[in-house]
């Protein structure tokens, strides 16, 4: 959007519409899944520091249910976050970022720690929600199956420099990329 955000604090970035999810989800594991989403909505409203005020109130509750439904997490709503499978934790982490209403979402390894059987289901859910919300997304990913299937534009870094930039199929076919990323041509 033409703004230099290099030195901004995370809270300022969030106010400007930038959110992120983590490679290792940063979640309140003793809260219920529903309460985690409510807390994220409270932060969006600027009320996350008012812990003495109840989170269960309008308009957050209906919005929290909508977010849980979008991410397929409604059946876990009353369960502690600690009981979620790894794929569910990844989805919840990104759902909490989604609750901040970003225009740009940066995801670090969205399939890291997710079983091979679940990674495409997690990504299908994420892509559908992010497209529906018209959210620009940058994701860092080392799983080339995920990159090839979900990436539109791929940048490959090697020792701090960009060695390739383009559509997944053409980038992943380049010998230099194959050496840097896969260890062979």
C-alpha positions in Angstrom: 0.0 0.0 0.0 3.0 2.2 -0.4 3.9 2.5 3.3 7.2 1.6 4.8 6.4 -0.7 7.7 10.0 -1.8 8.5 10.2 -0.3 12.0 6.6 -0.7 13.1 5.6 -2.6 16.2 3.4 -5.7 15.7 0.4 -3.8 17.2 0.9 -1.0 14.6 1.2 -3.5 11.8 -2.1 -5.2 12.9 -3.8 -1.8 12.9 -2.7 -1.3 9.3 -4.1 -4.7 8.2 -1.1 -7.0 8.5 -1.5 -10.2 10.5 0.7 -13.3 10.8 0.5 -16.9 11.9 3.4 -18.8 13.4 5.3 -22.0 12.4 4.7 -23.2 15.9 1.2 -22.0 16.8 1.2 -19.5 19.7 -2.1 -20.4 21.5 -3.6 -20.2 24.9 -3.8 -23.9 25.4 -5.9 -23.7 28.6 -8.6 -21.6 27.0 -11.4 -23.2 24.9 -11.2 -22.8 21.2 -14.2 -20.5 21.3 -12.6 -18.3 24.0 -9.4 -18.0 21.9 -11.4 -16.6 19.0 -13.3 -14.2 21.3 -9.9 -12.9 22.7 -8.7 -12.3 19.1 -11.9 -10.4 18.3 -11.5 -8.4 21.5 -7.9 -7.5 20.4 -9.3 -6.3 17.1 -11.7 -4.1 18.9 -8.9 -2.7 21.0 -10.2 -4.3 24.2 -7.7 -7.2 24.7 -6.1 -5.4 27.7 -9.5 -5.3 29.5 -9.4 -8.8 30.8 -11.8 -7.9 33.6 -14.6 -7.4 31.0 -16.4 -10.5 29.8 -15.5 -11.8 26.4 -18.9 -13.5 25.9 -21.0 -10.7 24.5 -22.4 -9.3 21.3 -21.2 -8.8 18.6 -18.2 -11.1 19.2 -20.0 -14.3 19.9 -21.8 -14.5 16.5 -18.6 -13.5 14.7 -16.6 -16.1 16.7 -19.1 -18.8 15.6 -18.8 -17.6 12.0 -15.0 -17.8 12.1 -15.1 -21.3 13.7 -17.5 -22.5 11.0 -15.3 -21.0 8.2 -12.3 -22.9 9.4 -14.2 -26.1 10.2 -13.5 -25.8 13.9 -17.0 -25.5 15.3 -17.1 -29.0 16.8 -14.0 -28.1 18.9 -15.5 -24.8 20.2 -15.9 -25.9 23.9 -12.8 -28.0 24.0 -9.5 -26.8 25.4 -7.0 -25.8 22.7 -4.6 -28.3 24.1 -6.9 -31.1 22.8 -6.8 -30.0 19.2 -4.9 -32.2 16.7 -1.9 -30.4 15.1 -3.8 -29.6 11.9 -6.6 -28.0 14.1 -4.0 -26.0 16.0 -2.6 -24.6 12.7 -6.1 -23.8 11.5 -7.0 -22.1 14.8 -3.7 -20.1 14.8 -4.6 -18.8 11.3 -8.3 -18.3 12.3 -7.1 -16.0 15.2 -5.1 -14.0 12.7 -8.1 -13.9 10.4 -10.2 -12.5 13.3 -7.9 -9.4 13.1 -9.5 -8.7 9.7 -6.2 -8.4 7.8 -5.7 -7.3 4.2 -2.3 -9.1 4.3 -1.7 -12.4 6.1 1.9 -13.8 6.4 1.9 -17.5 7.3 5.1 -19.2 8.4 5.0 -22.9 7.5 1.3 -23.4 7.5 1.7 -27.2 7.1 4.6 -27.7 9.5 3.8 -30.4 12.0 0.7 -31.4 10.1 0.4 -35.0 9.0 1.0 -35.8 5.4 -2.6 -37.0 5.2 -4.0 -33.7 6.6 -1.8 -31.1 4.9 -3.8 -30.7 1.8 -7.1 -30.6 3.8 -5.6 -27.8 6.0 -4.4 -25.9 2.9 -7.7 -26.4 1.0 -9.5 -24.9 4.0 -7.1 -22.0 4.3 -7.1 -21.1 0.6 -11.0 -21.2 0.5 -11.3 -18.9 3.5 -8.6 -16.5 2.4 -10.0 -16.2 -1.1 -13.5 -15.6 0.2 -12.1 -12.9 2.5 -10.0 -11.4 -0.4 -6.9 -11.5 1.8 -3.5 -11.3 0.2 -1.3 -14.0 1.6 2.4 -14.6 1.7 3.4 -18.0 3.0 6.8 -19.4 3.8 6.9 -23.1 3.0 9.5 -25.8 2.5 7.1 -28.5 1.4 7.4 -28.3 -2.4 4.1 -30.2 -3.0 2.3 -27.5 -1.1 4.2 -24.7 -2.9 3.5 -26.2 -6.3 -0.2 -26.9 -5.6 -1.1 -23.6 -3.8 1.5 -21.0 -4.8 0.7 -18.4 -7.5 4.1 -16.7 -7.4 7.2 -18.3 -5.9 10.3 -16.6 -4.7 13.2 -18.9 -3.8 15.9 -17.6 -1.5 19.4 -19.1 -1.2 21.9 -17.7 1.2 20.0 -14.5 1.5 19.4 -13.7 -2.1 16.5 -14.4 -4.5 17.6 -17.0 -7.0 14.2 -17.4 -8.7 10.9 -15.6 -9.0 7.9 -16.7 -11.0 5.1 -19.3 -11.4 5.6 -22.5 -9.3 6.0 -24.9 -12.2 8.7 -22.9 -14.0 10.6 -21.9 -10.8 10.6 -25.5 -9.5 12.0 -26.8 -12.8 15.1 -24.6 -12.7 18.3 -26.5 -12.0 19.6 -23.8 -9.6 16.4 -24.0 -7.6 16.4 -27.8 -7.5 20.0 -27.7 -6.2 19.2 -25.1 -3.6 15.9 -26.5 -2.4 16.0 -30.2 -3.1 19.8 -30.7 -3.0 19.9 -32.1 -6.5 19.1 -31.3 -10.1 
